[in-house]
Amino acid sequence: MEEAEKAKVAKLYTFSGLERIEVEGANAGDIVALTGIEGVEIGKTLSDPEHRERLLGIAVEEPTLSMDFTVNNSPFAGLSGKFVTTRHLRERLYRELEHNVALRVEDTEHPETLTVSGRGELHLSILIETMRREGYEFQVSRPRVITRTGVDGGIQEPYEEALIEVPFRDSGHGDREAGIQEGRDD
């Protein structure tokens, strides 16, 4: 068991819609944000020193797709953004890791390139669009599927399962749509 660390919460907030409201305390089940404690990660337990019961951590699914983020080096570099250096890009991506728990950022052998891995195209495209709206100018590689080696030594790719229940009279439509997406009918 890890050694407990003492820390003091500077401010505590709850939410009302999208608004953050500072409060003095919270109850079990409340979603809160807090300041004053460094290095808190998903799966860590924050508790009263009098009631130090550690909770089981949650597992965050591993990334399934990766892309390289690079400083824009095209002839039009620097024309559409205000954050254009590798330092800006690196700081922003590592700052994203503080709240985007399914994201991974890794340095590469090229100092101007970072490999960013996420849960899929939508996850990474939201990050890319958010950064562009914030004024970051960068290039991205095409997406790469992250594979792993299975226990039998074979290469495995990520997949998703879906159960679609439709009335029998409409089952042909469901079969056709699943087939378009390389699904199978079991």
FIKOLZA-1660 file (N, C-alpha, C; in steps of 0.1 Angstrom, whole numbers, plus 5000, padded with zeros to 4 digits):
% residues 186
   i   px   py   pz ch aa at
   1 5008 4988 5000  A  M  N
   1 5000 5000 5000  A  M CA
   1 5009 5012 5000  A  M  C
   2 5005 5022 4992  A  E  N
   2 5013 5035 4991  A  E CA
   2 5012 5043 5004  A  E  C
   3 5022 5050 5007  A  E  N
   3 5022 5059 5018  A  E CA
   3 5013 5071 5016  A  E  C
   4 5005 5074 5026  A  A  N
   4 4995 5085 5024  A  A CA
   4 5003 5098 5025  A  A  C
   5 4999 5108 5017  A  E  N
   5 5005 5121 5017  A  E CA
   5 4994 5131 5023  A  E  C
   6 4999 5140 5030  A  K  N
   6 4990 5151 5036  A  K CA
   6 4990 5163 5026  A  K  C
   7 4978 5168 5024  A  A  N
   7 4977 5180 5015  A  A CA
   7 4965 5188 5020  A  A  C
   8 4964 5200 5016  A  K  N
   8 4953 5209 5020  A  K CA
   8 4946 5214 5008  A  K  C
   9 4933 5213 5008  A  V  N
   9 4925 5218 4996  A  V CA
   9 4924 5233 4998  A  V  C
  10 4928 5240 4988  A  A  N
  10 4927 5255 4988  A  A CA
  10 4913 5259 4985  A  A  C
  11 4907 5254 4975  A  K  N
  11 4893 5258 4971  A  K CA
  11 4886 5246 4966  A  K  C
  12 4873 5245 4969  A  L  N
  12 4864 5234 4965  A  L CA
  12 4853 5240 4957  A  L  C
  13 4850 5233 4946  A  Y  N
  13 4839 5238 4937  A  Y CA
  13 4829 5226 4934  A  Y  C
  14 4817 5230 4932  A  T  N
  14 4807 5220 4926  A  T CA
  14 4802 5227 4913  A  T  C
  15 4793 5220 4906  A  F  N
  15 4788 5225 4894  A  F CA
  15 4773 5227 4893  A  F  C
  16 4769 5237 4887  A  S  N
  16 4755 5239 4884  A  S CA
  16 4754 5242 4869  A  S  C
  17 4750 5232 4861  A  G  N
  17 4751 5233 4847  A  G CA
  17 4766 5234 4843  A  G  C
  18 4769 5244 4836  A  L  N
  18 4783 5246 4832  A  L CA
  18 4791 5256 4841  A  L  C
  19 4783 5261 4851  A  E  N
  19 4789 5271 4860  A  E CA
  19 4796 5264 4872  A  E  C
  20 4808 5269 4876  A  R  N
  20 4815 5263 4887  A  R CA
  20 4812 5272 4899  A  R  C
  21 4808 5266 4911  A  I  N
  21 4804 5274 4923  A  I CA
  21 4813 5269 4934  A  I  C
  22 4819 5279 4941  A  E  N
  22 4828 5276 4952  A  E CA
  22 4819 5273 4964  A  E  C
  23 4823 5262 4971  A  V  N
  23 4816 5257 4983  A  V CA
  23 4825 5254 4994  A  V  C
  24 4820 5252 5006  A  E  N
  24 4828 5248 5018  A  E CA
  24 4829 5233 5019  A  E  C
  25 4820 5226 5014  A  G  N
  25 4820 5211 5016  A  G CA
  25 4812 5204 5005  A  G  C
  26 4814 5191 5004  A  A  N
  26 4806 5183 4994  A  A CA
  26 4802 5170 5001  A  A  C
  27 4792 5164 4995  A  N  N
  27 4786 5151 4999  A  N CA
  27 4790 5140 4990  A  N  C
  28 4789 5128 4995  A  A  N
  28 4791 5116 4987  A  A CA
  28 4783 5117 4974  A  A  C
  29 4789 5114 4963  A  G  N
  29 4783 5114 4950  A  G CA
  29 4783 5128 4943  A  G  C
  30 4788 5138 4950  A  D  N
  30 4789 5151 4943  A  D CA
  30 4801 5151 4934  A  D  C
  31 4800 5158 4923  A  I  N
  31 4811 5160 4914  A  I CA
  31 4817 5173 4917  A  I  C
  32 4830 5173 4920  A  V  N
  32 4837 5185 4925  A  V CA
  32 4850 5187 4917  A  V  C
  33 4854 5199 4918  A  A  N
  33 4868 5203 4913  A  A CA
  33 4875 5210 4925  A  A  C
  34 4888 5208 4926  A  L  N
  34 4895 5214 4938  A  L CA
  34 4908 5219 4933  A  L  C
  35 4913 5228 4941  A  T  N
  35 4927 5234 4939  A  T CA
  35 4935 5232 4951  A  T  C
  36 4948 5233 4949  A  G  N
  36 4957 5232 4961  A  G CA
  36 4965 5219 4962  A  G  C
  37 4961 5209 4955  A  I  N
  37 4968 5196 4956  A  I CA
  37 4974 5193 4942  A  I  C
  38 4987 5191 4942  A  E  N
  38 4995 5187 4930  A  E CA
  38 4995 5172 4928  A  E  C
  39 4996 5168 4916  A  G  N
  39 4999 5154 4912  A  G CA
  39 4988 5145 4914  A  G  C
  40 4975 5149 4915  A  V  N
  40 4964 5140 4916  A  V CA
  40 4962 5133 4903  A  V  C
  41 4960 5120 4903  A  E  N
  41 4958 5113 4891  A  E CA
  41 4945 5105 4892  A  E  C
  42 4940 5100 4881  A  I  N
  42 4928 5092 4881  A  I CA
  42 4932 5079 4888  A  I  C
  43 4923 5075 4897  A  G  N
  43 4925 5063 4905  A  G CA
  43 4931 5065 4919  A  G  C
  44 4935 5077 4922  A  K  N
  44 4939 5081 4935  A  K CA
  44 4928 5084 4944  A  K  C
  45 4929 5081 4957  A  T  N
  45 4918 5084 4966  A  T CA
  45 4922 5096 4975  A  T  C
  46 4913 5105 4975  A  L  N
  46 4914 5117 4984  A  L CA
  46 4905 5115 4996  A  L  C
  47 4909 5116 5008  A  S  N
  47 4900 5113 5019  A  S CA
  47 4904 5121 5031  A  S  C
  48 4895 5121 5041  A  D  N
  48 4898 5127 5054  A  D CA
  48 4908 5118 5061  A  D  C
  49 4918 5125 5068  A  P  N
  49 4928 5117 5075  A  P CA
  49 4923 5107 5085  A  P  C
  50 4911 5110 5091  A  E  N
  50 4904 5102 5101  A  E CA
  50 4898 5089 5094  A  E  C
  51 4895 5090 5082  A  H  N
  51 4888 5078 5075  A  H CA
  51 4896 5075 5062  A  H  C
  52 4908 5069 5064  A  R  N
  52 4917 5066 5053  A  R CA
  52 4914 5052 5047  A  R  C
  53 4903 5051 5040  A  E  N
  53 4899 5039 5033  A  E CA
  53 4902 5041 5018  A  E  C
  54 4911 5033 5013  A  R  N
  54 4914 5035 4999  A  R CA
  54 4904 5028 4990  A  R  C
  55 4899 5035 4979  A  L  N
  55 4890 5029 4970  A  L CA
  55 4897 5023 4958  A  L  C
  56 4891 5013 4952  A  L  N
  56 4897 5007 4940  A  L CA
  56 4897 5017 4929  A  L  C
  57 4908 5018 4922  A  G  N
  57 4910 5027 4911  A  G CA
  57 4901 5023 4899  A  G  C
  58 4899 5032 4890  A  I  N
  58 4892 5029 4878  A  I CA
  58 4902 5027 4866  A  I  C
  59 4898 5018 4857  A  A  N
  59 4907 5016 4846  A  A CA
  59 4903 5024 4834  A  A  C
  60 4912 5032 4828  A  V  N
  60 4909 5040 4816  A  V CA
  60 4913 5031 4804  A  V  C
  61 4904 5030 4795  A  E  N
  61 4907 5022 4783  A  E CA
  61 4920 5028 4776  A  E  C
  62 4927 5019 4770  A  E  N
  62 4940 5022 4763  A  E CA
  62 4936 5029 4750  A  E  C
  63 4945 5038 4745  A  P  N
  63 4943 5045 4732  A  P CA
  63 4943 5035 4721  A  P  C
  64 4936 5038 4710  A  T  N
  64 4934 5029 4699  A  T CA
  64 4940 5035 4686  A  T  C
  65 4943 5048 4686  A  L  N
  65 4948 5055 4674  A  L CA
  65 4958 5065 4678  A  L  C
  66 4968 5067 4670  A  S  N
  66 4979 5077 4673  A  S CA
  66 4981 5086 4660  A  S  C
  67 4986 5098 4663  A  M  N
  67 4990 5107 4652  A  M CA
  67 5002 5115 4657  A  M  C
  68 5010 5119 4647  A  D  N
  68 5021 5128 4651  A  D CA
  68 5017 5142 4649  A  D  C
  69 5020 5150 4659  A  F  N
  69 5018 5165 4659  A  F CA
  69 5032 5171 4657  A  F  C
  70 5033 5180 4647  A  T  N
  70 5045 5186 4643  A  T CA
  70 5043 5201 4641  A  T  C
  71 5053 5209 4644  A  V  N
  71 5052 5223 4641  A  V CA
  71 5050 5225 4626  A  V  C
  72 5042 5235 4622  A  N  N
  72 5039 5237 4608  A  N CA
  72 5052 5242 4601  A  N  C
  73 5057 5235 4591  A  N  N
  73 5069 5239 4584  A  N CA
  73 5065 5241 4569  A  N  C
  74 5053 5244 4566  A  S  N
  74 5049 5246 4552  A  S CA
  74 5053 5261 4548  A  S  C
  75 5052 5264 4535  A  P  N
  75 5055 5278 4531  A  P CA
  75 5046 5288 4538  A  P  C
  76 5034 5284 4543  A  F  N
  76 5025 5294 4549  A  F CA
  76 5026 5293 4564  A  F  C
  77 5037 5288 4570  A  A  N
  77 5038 5287 4584  A  A CA
  77 5038 5300 4591  A  A  C
  78 5031 5301 4602  A  G  N
  78 5031 5314 4610  A  G CA
  78 5020 5323 4606  A  G  C
  79 5012 5320 4595  A  L  N
  79 5002 5329 4591  A  L CA
  79 4988 5328 4597  A  L  C
  80 4985 5316 4603  A  S  N
  80 4972 5315 4609  A  S CA
  80 4971 5312 4624  A  S  C
  81 4983 5312 4630  A  G  N
  81 4982 5310 4645  A  G CA
  81 4992 5319 4652  A  G  C
  82 4989 5319 4666  A  K  N
  82 4998 5327 4674  A  K CA
  82 5008 5319 4682  A  K  C
  83 5005 5306 4683  A  F  N
  83 5013 5296 4690  A  F CA
  83 5019 5287 4680  A  F  C
  84 5032 5289 4676  A  V  N
  84 5037 5282 4664  A  V CA
  84 5050 5275 4667  A  V  C
  85 5055 5275 4679  A  T  N
  85 5068 5268 4682  A  T CA
  85 5065 5254 4688  A  T  C
  86 5076 5246 4688  A  T  N
  86 5076 5233 4694  A  T CA
  86 5073 5234 4709  A  T  C
  87 5079 5244 4715  A  R  N
  87 5077 5246 4730  A  R CA
  87 5062 5249 4733  A  R  C
  88 5056 5257 4725  A  H  N
  88 5041 5260 4727  A  H CA
  88 5033 5247 4725  A  H  C
  89 5036 5239 4715  A  L  N
  89 5029 5227 4712  A  L CA
  89 5031 5217 4723  A  L  C
  90 5043 5215 4728  A  R  N
  90 5046 5206 4738  A  R CA
  90 5039 5209 4751  A  R  C
  91 5040 5222 4755  A  E  N
  91 5034 5227 4767  A  E CA
  91 5019 5225 4767  A  E  C
  92 5013 5228 4756  A  R  N
  92 4998 5226 4755  A  R CA
  92 4994 5212 4755  A  R  C
  93 5001 5203 4749  A  L  N
  93 4997 5189 4749  A  L CA
  93 4999 5183 4763  A  L  C
  94 5010 5186 4769  A  Y  N
  94 5012 5181 4783  A  Y CA
  94 5003 5186 4793  A  Y  C
  95 4998 5199 4791  A  R  N
  95 4988 5205 4799  A  R CA
  95 4974 5197 4797  A  R  C
  96 4972 5193 4785  A  E  N
  96 4959 5186 4782  A  E CA
  96 4959 5172 4790  A  E  C
  97 4970 5167 4793  A  L  N
  97 4971 5154 4800  A  L CA
  97 4965 5155 4814  A  L  C
  98 4965 5167 4820  A  E  N
  98 4960 5169 4833  A  E CA
  98 4945 5166 4835  A  E  C
  99 4937 5167 4824  A  H  N
  99 4923 5165 4825  A  H CA
  99 4918 5155 4814  A  H  C
 100 4926 5152 4804  A  N  N
 100 4921 5143 4794  A  N CA
 100 4928 5129 4796  A  N  C
 101 4921 5121 4804  A  V  N
 101 4927 5109 4810  A  V CA
 101 4930 5098 4799  A  V  C
 102 4923 5098 4788  A  A  N
 102 4925 5088 4778  A  A CA
 102 4935 5091 4768  A  A  C
 103 4942 5103 4770  A  L  N
 103 4952 5108 4760  A  L CA
 103 4966 5104 4765  A  L  C
 104 4974 5101 4755  A  R  N
 104 4988 5098 4758  A  R CA
 104 4997 5107 4749  A  R  C
 105 5007 5113 4754  A  V  N
 105 5017 5121 4746  A  V CA
 105 5031 5116 4748  A  V  C
 106 5038 5114 4737  A  E  N
 106 5051 5108 4738  A  E CA
 106 5061 5117 4729  A  E  C
 107 5073 5119 4734  A  D  N
 107 5083 5125 4726  A  D CA
 107 5088 5115 4715  A  D  C
 108 5093 5120 4704  A  T  N
 108 5098 5111 4694  A  T CA
 108 5113 5114 4692  A  T  C
 109 5119 5107 4683  A  E  N
 109 5134 5109 4680  A  E CA
 109 5136 5123 4673  A  E  C
 110 5125 5128 4668  A  H  N
 110 5126 5142 4662  A  H CA
 110 5121 5152 4672  A  H  C
 111 5129 5161 4676  A  P  N
 111 5125 5170 4687  A  P CA
 111 5112 5179 4684  A  P  C
 112 5109 5181 4671  A  E  N
 112 5098 5190 4668  A  E CA
 112 5085 5182 4666  A  E  C
 113 5085 5169 4669  A  T  N
 113 5074 5160 4667  A  T CA
 113 5070 5153 4680  A  T  C
 114 5057 5153 4683  A  L  N
 114 5052 5145 4694  A  L CA
 114 5041 5135 4689  A  L  C
 115 5041 5123 4694  A  T  N
 115 5031 5113 4691  A  T CA
 115 5020 5114 4701  A  T  C
 116 5008 5117 4696  A  V  N
 116 4996 5118 4705  A  V CA
 116 4987 5106 4702  A  V  C
 117 4983 5099 4712  A  S  N
 117 4974 5087 4711  A  S CA
 117 4961 5090 4719  A  S  C
 118 4950 5085 4713  A  G  N
 118 4937 5087 4719  A  G CA
 118 4928 5076 4716  A  G  C
 119 4915 5077 4720  A  R  N
 119 4905 5067 4719  A  R CA
 119 4899 5065 4705  A  R  C
 120 4903 5074 4696  A  G  N
 120 4897 5072 4683  A  G CA
 120 4898 5085 4675  A  G  C
 121 4892 5085 4663  A  E  N
 121 4892 5097 4654  A  E CA
 121 4885 5109 4661  A  E  C
 122 4874 5107 4667  A  L  N
 122 4866 5118 4673  A  L CA
 122 4874 5124 4684  A  L  C
 123 4880 5116 4693  A  H  N
 123 4887 5121 4704  A  H CA
 123 4899 5130 4700  A  H  C
 124 4906 5125 4690  A  L  N
 124 4918 5133 4685  A  L CA
 124 4913 5145 4677  A  L  C
 125 4902 5144 4669  A  S  N
 125 4898 5155 4661  A  S CA
 125 4892 5167 4670  A  S  C
 126 4886 5163 4681  A  I  N
 126 4882 5174 4691  A  I CA
 126 4894 5181 4697  A  I  C
 127 4904 5174 4700  A  L  N
 127 4916 5180 4706  A  L CA
 127 4922 5189 4695  A  L  C
 128 4923 5184 4683  A  I  N
 128 4929 5192 4672  A  I CA
 128 4922 5205 4669  A  I  C
 129 4908 5204 4668  A  E  N
 129 4900 5216 4666  A  E CA
 129 4901 5225 4678  A  E  C
 130 4901 5220 4690  A  T  N
 130 4901 5229 4701  A  T CA
 130 4914 5237 4701  A  T  C
 131 4925 5230 4698  A  M  N
 131 4938 5237 4698  A  M CA
 131 4939 5247 4687  A  M  C
 132 4933 5244 4675  A  R  N
 132 4933 5254 4664  A  R CA
 132 4925 5266 4668  A  R  C
 133 4914 5264 4674  A  R  N
 133 4906 5276 4679  A  R CA
 133 4913 5284 4689  A  R  C
 134 4922 5278 4697  A  E  N
 134 4930 5285 4707  A  E CA
 134 4941 5293 4701  A  E  C
 135 4944 5290 4688  A  G  N
 135 4955 5298 4681  A  G CA
 135 4968 5290 4679  A  G  C
 136 4967 5277 4681  A  Y  N
 136 4979 5268 4678  A  Y CA
 136 4979 5265 4664  A  Y  C
 137 4991 5265 4658  A  E  N
 137 4993 5262 4644  A  E CA
 137 5003 5250 4643  A  E  C
 138 4998 5239 4637  A  F  N
 138 5006 5227 4637  A  F CA
 138 5001 5218 4626  A  F  C
 139 5009 5208 4623  A  Q  N
 139 5005 5198 4613  A  Q CA
 139 5003 5185 4620  A  Q  C
 140 4995 5176 4615  A  V  N
 140 4992 5163 4620  A  V CA
 140 4994 5153 4609  A  V  C
 141 4999 5141 4613  A  S  N
 141 5001 5130 4604  A  S CA
 141 4987 5123 4602  A  S  C
 142 4987 5114 4593  A  R  N
 142 4975 5106 4591  A  R CA
 142 4974 5097 4604  A  R  C
 143 4962 5093 4608  A  P  N
 143 4960 5084 4619  A  P CA
 143 4966 5070 4617  A  P  C
 144 4971 5064 4628  A  R  N
 144 4977 5051 4628  A  R CA
 144 4969 5043 4638  A  R  C
 145 4965 5031 4635  A  V  N
 145 4958 5022 4644  A  V CA
 145 4969 5016 4653  A  V  C
 146 4967 5016 4666  A  I  N
 146 4976 5010 4676  A  I CA
 146 4973 4995 4677  A  I  C
 147 4983 4987 4674  A  T  N
 147 4981 4973 4675  A  T CA
 147 4989 4968 4687  A  T  C
 148 4986 4956 4691  A  R  N
 148 4994 4950 4702  A  R CA
 148 4995 4935 4699  A  R  C
 149 5005 4929 4706  A  T  N
 149 5007 4914 4704  A  T CA
 149 4999 4907 4714  A  T  C
 150 4991 4897 4709  A  G  N
 150 4982 4889 4718  A  G CA
 150 4990 4878 4725  A  G  C
 151 4983 4871 4734  A  V  N
 151 4990 4860 4741  A  V CA
 151 4995 4849 4732  A  V  C
 152 4988 4848 4720  A  D  N
 152 4992 4837 4711  A  D CA
 152 5003 4842 4701  A  D  C
 153 5008 4855 4703  A  G  N
 153 5018 4860 4695  A  G CA
 153 5013 4868 4683  A  G  C
 154 5000 4867 4680  A  G  N
 154 4994 4873 4668  A  G CA
 154 4992 4888 4671  A  G  C
 155 4990 4896 4660  A  I  N
 155 4988 4910 4661  A  I CA
 155 4973 4912 4663  A  I  C
 156 4970 4921 4673  A  Q  N
 156 4956 4924 4675  A  Q CA
 156 4953 4939 4673  A  Q  C
 157 4941 4942 4667  A  E  N
 157 4937 4956 4665  A  E CA
 157 4925 4958 4674  A  E  C
 158 4923 4971 4678  A  P  N
 158 4911 4974 4686  A  P CA
 158 4898 4972 4678  A  P  C
 159 4888 4969 4685  A  Y  N
 159 4875 4967 4678  A  Y CA
 159 4864 4971 4689  A  Y  C
 160 4852 4973 4684  A  E  N
 160 4841 4977 4692  A  E CA
 160 4830 4967 4689  A  E  C
 161 4822 4963 4700  A  E  N
 161 4811 4955 4698  A  E CA
 161 4798 4963 4699  A  E  C
 162 4788 4960 4691  A  A  N
 162 4776 4967 4692  A  A CA
 162 4765 4956 4690  A  A  C
 163 4754 4957 4698  A  L  N
 163 4743 4949 4698  A  L CA
 163 4731 4957 4693  A  L  C
 164 4726 4954 4681  A  I  N
 164 4715 4961 4675  A  I CA
 164 4703 4952 4675  A  I  C
 165 4692 4956 4681  A  E  N
 165 4680 4949 4681  A  E CA
 165 4670 4956 4673  A  E  C
 166 4665 4950 4662  A  V  N
 166 4655 4955 4654  A  V CA
 166 4644 4945 4651  A  V  C
 167 4632 4950 4648  A  P  N
 167 4621 4940 4644  A  P CA
 167 4626 4932 4632  A  P  C
 168 4621 4920 4631  A  F  N
 168 4625 4911 4621  A  F CA
 168 4622 4917 4607  A  F  C
 169 4611 4924 4605  A  R  N
 169 4608 4930 4592  A  R CA
 169 4619 4940 4588  A  R  C
 170 4626 4946 4597  A  D  N
 170 4636 4956 4594  A  D CA
 170 4651 4950 4594  A  D  C
 171 4652 4937 4597  A  S  N
 171 4665 4931 4599  A  S CA
 171 4674 4932 4587  A  S  C
 172 4668 4932 4575  A  G  N
 172 4676 4934 4563  A  G CA
 172 4684 4947 4562  A  G  C
 173 4677 4958 4567  A  H  N
 173 4684 4971 4568  A  H CA
 173 4696 4970 4578  A  H  C
 174 4694 4964 4589  A  G  N
 174 4704 4963 4599  A  G CA
 174 4716 4955 4594  A  G  C
 175 4713 4944 4587  A  D  N
 175 4724 4936 4582  A  D CA
 175 4732 4944 4571  A  D  C
 176 4725 4951 4563  A  R  N
 176 4731 4959 4553  A  R CA
 176 4740 4970 4559  A  R  C
 177 4735 4977 4569  A  E  N
 177 4743 4987 4575  A  E CA
 177 4755 4982 4582  A  E  C
 178 4754 4970 4589  A  A  N
 178 4765 4964 4596  A  A CA
 178 4775 4960 4586  A  A  C
 179 4771 4954 4575  A  G  N
 179 4780 4950 4565  A  G CA
 179 4789 4961 4559  A  G  C
 180 4782 4973 4557  A  I  N
 180 4790 4984 4552  A  I CA
 180 4801 4988 4562  A  I  C
 181 4799 4987 4575  A  Q  N
 181 4809 4990 4584  A  Q CA
 181 4818 4978 4588  A  Q  C
 182 4818 4968 4580  A  E  N
 182 4826 4956 4582  A  E CA
 182 4822 4948 4594  A  E  C
 183 4809 4949 4597  A  G  N
 183 4804 4942 4609  A  G CA
 183 4800 4928 4605  A  G  C
 184 4797 4920 4614  A  R  N
 184 4792 4906 4611  A  R CA
 184 4780 4903 4619  A  R  C
 185 4772 4894 4613  A  D  N
 185 4759 4890 4618  A  D CA
 185 4760 4877 4625  A  D  C
 186 4760 4877 4638  A  D  N
 186 4761 4864 4646  A  D CA
 186 4748 4859 4650  A  D  C
% end
